[in-house]
Amino acid sequence: MTTPQIILVLARAQNGVIGRDNRLPWHIPADLKHFKAVTQGKPMIMGRRTFESLPGLLPGRRHIVLTRDTGWSAPGAEVVHDLAGALGLVEEDAVAVIGGAEIFALFLDWADRIELTEVHADVAGDAIVPAPDKVTWREVNREWHPAEGDAPAFSFVTLERR
């Protein structure tokens, strides 16, 4: 069995914030559409709190939930307790790792690509992810979007491992 391409999918503010109180600290409709496009048809690996923050099961995607809680289960969740267990469930060519911060840190050294929404604002929050380092990652695509209504300016950025 070959290892699938591992894609980290996240939105991150300039100051590293990715979440506040187990929610996104912004509402950017274009980012939600982008997330759907990037993850559609792929299994998604996430932590328990990320799974619980979703509005429900997202259609067209498997929900692999990585948790230390051996007694936890939820309808529609494929529960695993370590990185190897999560990757062992993936039969597809690619998998999207969607958070939270601990899960991103766990998969960072294994990731092949990062689909990053850079939110061009400093935002208060309690979940932080460091910026990808420029030694390991190279930018291969960037698409800038202006602020609109209450939504801050942002960029869709694709990074590949060097």
FIMARBA-880932 format. One record per residue (C-alpha): x, z negated, y negated; residue number from 0. Coordinates in steps of 0.1 Angstrom, whole numbers. Example, Ala and Ser with C-alpha at 12.3 -4.5 7.8 and 13.67 -1.06 7.14 Angstrom:
<rs>
@c1->123	c3->-78	c2->45	pos->0 $
@c1->137	c3->-71	c2->11	pos->1 $
</rs>
This chain:
<rs>
@c1->0	c3->0	c2->0	pos->0 $
@c1->13	c3->9	c2->-34	pos->1 $
@c1->11	c3->-15	c2->-64	pos->2 $
@c1->-15	c3->-3	c2->-89	pos->3 $
@c1->-6	c3->4	c2->-125	pos->4 $
@c1->-12	c3->-29	c2->-144	pos->5 $
@c1->-27	c3->-24	c2->-178	pos->6 $
@c1->-31	c3->-54	c2->-202	pos->7 $
@c1->-61	c3->-49	c2->-224	pos->8 $
@c1->-64	c3->-72	c2->-254	pos->9 $
@c1->-72	c3->-75	c2->-291	pos->10 $
@c1->-48	c3->-96	c2->-311	pos->11 $
@c1->-47	c3->-107	c2->-347	pos->12 $
@c1->-15	c3->-104	c2->-368	pos->13 $
@c1->-9	c3->-142	c2->-362	pos->14 $
@c1->-12	c3->-138	c2->-324	pos->15 $
@c1->-48	c3->-152	c2->-321	pos->16 $
@c1->-69	c3->-136	c2->-294	pos->17 $
@c1->-97	c3->-161	c2->-292	pos->18 $
@c1->-115	c3->-191	c2->-306	pos->19 $
@c1->-138	c3->-214	c2->-287	pos->20 $
@c1->-137	c3->-190	c2->-257	pos->21 $
@c1->-150	c3->-161	c2->-279	pos->22 $
@c1->-135	c3->-132	c2->-299	pos->23 $
@c1->-130	c3->-144	c2->-334	pos->24 $
@c1->-142	c3->-111	c2->-349	pos->25 $
@c1->-168	c3->-85	c2->-343	pos->26 $
@c1->-154	c3->-50	c2->-342	pos->27 $
@c1->-179	c3->-26	c2->-326	pos->28 $
@c1->-153	c3->2	c2->-322	pos->29 $
@c1->-131	c3->-22	c2->-303	pos->30 $
@c1->-159	c3->-30	c2->-278	pos->31 $
@c1->-164	c3->7	c2->-272	pos->32 $
@c1->-127	c3->12	c2->-268	pos->33 $
@c1->-126	c3->-18	c2->-243	pos->34 $
@c1->-154	c3->-2	c2->-223	pos->35 $
@c1->-136	c3->32	c2->-222	pos->36 $
@c1->-103	c3->17	c2->-212	pos->37 $
@c1->-117	c3->-5	c2->-184	pos->38 $
@c1->-145	c3->17	c2->-171	pos->39 $
@c1->-141	c3->24	c2->-134	pos->40 $
@c1->-112	c3->0	c2->-130	pos->41 $
@c1->-112	c3->-34	c2->-115	pos->42 $
@c1->-107	c3->-61	c2->-141	pos->43 $
@c1->-86	c3->-92	c2->-135	pos->44 $
@c1->-95	c3->-122	c2->-157	pos->45 $
@c1->-94	c3->-160	c2->-159	pos->46 $
@c1->-125	c3->-181	c2->-152	pos->47 $
@c1->-132	c3->-188	c2->-189	pos->48 $
@c1->-130	c3->-151	c2->-198	pos->49 $
@c1->-154	c3->-143	c2->-170	pos->50 $
@c1->-178	c3->-171	c2->-183	pos->51 $
@c1->-175	c3->-157	c2->-219	pos->52 $
@c1->-188	c3->-122	c2->-209	pos->53 $
@c1->-224	c3->-114	c2->-216	pos->54 $
@c1->-229	c3->-107	c2->-179	pos->55 $
@c1->-214	c3->-85	c2->-153	pos->56 $
@c1->-200	c3->-54	c2->-170	pos->57 $
@c1->-213	c3->-22	c2->-153	pos->58 $
@c1->-189	c3->1	c2->-135	pos->59 $
@c1->-161	c3->-25	c2->-131	pos->60 $
@c1->-152	c3->-50	c2->-105	pos->61 $
@c1->-147	c3->-86	c2->-118	pos->62 $
@c1->-117	c3->-103	c2->-101	pos->63 $
@c1->-115	c3->-139	c2->-114	pos->64 $
@c1->-82	c3->-158	c2->-111	pos->65 $
@c1->-88	c3->-196	c2->-112	pos->66 $
@c1->-71	c3->-227	c2->-100	pos->67 $
@c1->-105	c3->-242	c2->-92	pos->68 $
@c1->-108	c3->-237	c2->-54	pos->69 $
@c1->-145	c3->-246	c2->-55	pos->70 $
@c1->-156	c3->-222	c2->-83	pos->71 $
@c1->-177	c3->-192	c2->-76	pos->72 $
@c1->-201	c3->-170	c2->-94	pos->73 $
@c1->-223	c3->-140	c2->-84	pos->74 $
@c1->-204	c3->-108	c2->-89	pos->75 $
@c1->-170	c3->-125	c2->-91	pos->76 $
@c1->-143	c3->-119	c2->-66	pos->77 $
@c1->-124	c3->-152	c2->-67	pos->78 $
@c1->-87	c3->-155	c2->-62	pos->79 $
@c1->-62	c3->-182	c2->-69	pos->80 $
@c1->-29	c3->-164	c2->-76	pos->81 $
@c1->-14	c3->-132	c2->-88	pos->82 $
@c1->-7	c3->-119	c2->-53	pos->83 $
@c1->-43	c3->-126	c2->-43	pos->84 $
@c1->-56	c3->-107	c2->-73	pos->85 $
@c1->-34	c3->-77	c2->-68	pos->86 $
@c1->-42	c3->-78	c2->-31	pos->87 $
@c1->-78	c3->-70	c2->-38	pos->88 $
@c1->-70	c3->-39	c2->-58	pos->89 $
@c1->-73	c3->-6	c2->-39	pos->90 $
@c1->-76	c3->15	c2->-70	pos->91 $
@c1->-46	c3->32	c2->-88	pos->92 $
@c1->-49	c3->10	c2->-119	pos->93 $
@c1->-62	c3->-24	c2->-128	pos->94 $
@c1->-71	c3->-38	c2->-162	pos->95 $
@c1->-60	c3->-74	c2->-170	pos->96 $
@c1->-84	c3->-86	c2->-197	pos->97 $
@c1->-74	c3->-122	c2->-204	pos->98 $
@c1->-72	c3->-149	c2->-214	pos->99 $
@c1->-38	c3->-160	c2->-228	pos->100 $
@c1->-26	c3->-177	c2->-195	pos->101 $
@c1->-36	c3->-146	c2->-175	pos->102 $
@c1->-18	c3->-123	c2->-199	pos->103 $
@c1->14	c3->-144	c2->-196	pos->104 $
@c1->11	c3->-144	c2->-158	pos->105 $
@c1->9	c3->-106	c2->-156	pos->106 $
@c1->32	c3->-96	c2->-185	pos->107 $
@c1->63	c3->-91	c2->-164	pos->108 $
@c1->44	c3->-70	c2->-140	pos->109 $
@c1->25	c3->-49	c2->-166	pos->110 $
@c1->32	c3->-11	c2->-169	pos->111 $
@c1->11	c3->-6	c2->-201	pos->112 $
@c1->-6	c3->-25	c2->-229	pos->113 $
@c1->-37	c3->-13	c2->-246	pos->114 $
@c1->-36	c3->-34	c2->-277	pos->115 $
@c1->-61	c3->-36	c2->-305	pos->116 $
@c1->-41	c3->-49	c2->-335	pos->117 $
@c1->-64	c3->-67	c2->-358	pos->118 $
@c1->-49	c3->-64	c2->-393	pos->119 $
@c1->-58	c3->-100	c2->-404	pos->120 $
@c1->-47	c3->-135	c2->-398	pos->121 $
@c1->-75	c3->-153	c2->-380	pos->122 $
@c1->-81	c3->-190	c2->-370	pos->123 $
@c1->-82	c3->-195	c2->-333	pos->124 $
@c1->-70	c3->-215	c2->-303	pos->125 $
@c1->-59	c3->-188	c2->-278	pos->126 $
@c1->-25	c3->-172	c2->-288	pos->127 $
@c1->-6	c3->-143	c2->-273	pos->128 $
@c1->29	c3->-135	c2->-286	pos->129 $
@c1->36	c3->-100	c2->-299	pos->130 $
@c1->50	c3->-76	c2->-273	pos->131 $
@c1->87	c3->-74	c2->-278	pos->132 $
@c1->102	c3->-41	c2->-289	pos->133 $
@c1->130	c3->-43	c2->-263	pos->134 $
@c1->106	c3->-41	c2->-233	pos->135 $
@c1->78	c3->-21	c2->-248	pos->136 $
@c1->77	c3->12	c2->-267	pos->137 $
@c1->48	c3->24	c2->-287	pos->138 $
@c1->35	c3->58	c2->-275	pos->139 $
@c1->2	c3->60	c2->-295	pos->140 $
@c1->-13	c3->45	c2->-326	pos->141 $
@c1->-47	c3->51	c2->-341	pos->142 $
@c1->-55	c3->33	c2->-374	pos->143 $
@c1->-90	c3->23	c2->-385	pos->144 $
@c1->-100	c3->10	c2->-420	pos->145 $
@c1->-120	c3->-22	c2->-425	pos->146 $
@c1->-157	c3->-16	c2->-424	pos->147 $
@c1->-183	c3->-42	c2->-434	pos->148 $
@c1->-173	c3->-76	c2->-421	pos->149 $
@c1->-149	c3->-60	c2->-396	pos->150 $
@c1->-112	c3->-61	c2->-406	pos->151 $
@c1->-89	c3->-30	c2->-404	pos->152 $
@c1->-74	c3->-25	c2->-370	pos->153 $
@c1->-53	c3->-1	c2->-349	pos->154 $
@c1->-55	c3->10	c2->-313	pos->155 $
@c1->-20	c3->9	c2->-299	pos->156 $
@c1->-7	c3->20	c2->-265	pos->157 $
@c1->26	c3->5	c2->-254	pos->158 $
@c1->45	c3->15	c2->-223	pos->159 $
@c1->72	c3->-4	c2->-205	pos->160 $
@c1->107	c3->11	c2->-214	pos->161 $
</rs>
